[in-house]
Amino acid sequence: MLLIRCPWCGPRDEVEFRYGGQAGIAYPADPDGLSDEAWADYLFMRDNPKGPFAERWFHAAGCRRWFHALRDTATHRFLATARLDEPLPEAGT
């Protein structure tokens, strides 16, 4: 099992959390003006790097808050976590 550090509750078991997708994806300013292809691109196309990746996680069985995480997708190791109002540390810091 993985231990994930919640910024409010501290380290907790991975079963308490839900993955929320890639961090930093902005909602379109004019969603009604998007073509079907552009809307599908917004909904489904995400980066898939090998290495550090910024994500959003939800502490479903704890404080029920969203937070940012920097996770290495090759090892699944969490490199950093931060509240949504805090900047996420860069990889290697």
C-alpha positions as CSV (number, residue, x, y, z in Angstrom):
1,M,0.0,0.0,0.0
2,L,1.0,3.6,-0.6
3,L,1.0,6.3,2.0
4,I,-0.3,9.5,0.6
5,R,0.4,12.7,2.6
6,C,-2.7,14.8,2.9
7,P,-1.8,18.5,3.5
8,W,-4.3,18.7,6.3
9,C,-4.4,15.1,7.8
10,G,-0.9,13.9,7.3
11,P,0.1,10.5,5.9
12,R,-2.8,8.1,5.2
13,D,-3.4,4.9,3.4
14,E,-4.1,5.1,-0.3
15,V,-7.6,3.6,0.0
16,E,-8.8,6.9,1.6
17,F,-8.1,8.9,-1.6
18,R,-9.5,9.3,-5.1
19,Y,-7.6,10.4,-8.1
20,G,-8.8,13.6,-9.7
21,G,-6.8,13.8,-12.9
22,Q,-4.1,16.1,-14.3
23,A,-3.6,19.4,-12.4
24,G,-3.7,22.7,-14.1
25,I,-6.4,22.0,-16.8
26,A,-8.4,25.2,-17.1
27,Y,-12.1,25.1,-18.0
28,P,-12.7,26.6,-21.4
29,A,-13.8,30.3,-21.3
30,D,-16.6,29.7,-23.9
31,P,-17.5,26.0,-23.8
32,D,-20.6,26.7,-26.1
33,G,-18.3,28.0,-28.8
34,L,-16.1,24.9,-28.9
35,S,-16.5,22.4,-31.8
36,D,-17.2,18.8,-30.9
37,E,-13.6,17.9,-31.6
38,A,-12.3,20.7,-29.3
39,W,-14.7,19.7,-26.5
40,A,-13.7,16.1,-26.8
41,D,-10.0,17.2,-26.7
42,Y,-10.7,19.2,-23.5
43,L,-12.6,16.3,-21.8
44,F,-10.4,13.3,-22.7
45,M,-6.9,14.3,-23.9
46,R,-4.3,14.5,-21.1
47,D,-0.6,14.3,-20.8
48,N,0.9,10.9,-20.0
49,P,4.5,11.4,-19.1
50,K,6.9,9.0,-17.6
51,G,8.3,10.7,-14.5
52,P,7.0,13.6,-12.3
53,F,3.4,14.6,-13.0
54,A,1.2,17.2,-11.4
55,E,-2.2,15.7,-10.3
56,R,-5.2,16.5,-8.2
57,W,-6.3,14.1,-5.5
58,F,-9.4,14.0,-3.1
59,H,-9.2,12.8,0.5
60,A,-12.6,11.0,0.3
61,A,-12.4,9.1,3.6
62,G,-10.8,11.9,5.6
63,C,-11.1,15.6,5.5
64,R,-12.9,15.5,2.1
65,R,-10.6,18.2,0.6
66,W,-8.9,18.4,-2.8
67,F,-5.2,18.9,-3.0
68,H,-2.3,18.9,-5.5
69,A,0.2,16.1,-5.7
70,L,3.4,15.7,-7.6
71,R,3.8,12.0,-8.4
72,D,6.4,10.0,-10.3
73,T,4.4,7.9,-12.8
74,A,7.2,5.4,-13.3
75,T,7.5,4.5,-9.6
76,H,4.1,5.8,-8.2
77,R,6.1,7.6,-5.5
78,F,4.5,10.8,-4.3
79,L,7.2,13.5,-4.4
80,A,5.1,16.4,-2.9
81,T,1.6,17.4,-1.9
82,A,0.2,20.9,-1.4
83,R,-3.2,22.5,-0.7
84,L,-4.9,24.1,-3.7
85,D,-4.0,27.6,-2.4
86,E,-0.3,26.7,-2.2
87,P,2.1,26.3,-5.1
88,L,3.1,22.7,-5.8
89,P,6.9,22.2,-5.4
90,E,8.8,21.4,-8.6
91,A,10.3,18.0,-9.1
92,G,13.6,17.6,-7.2
93,T,12.9,20.3,-4.5
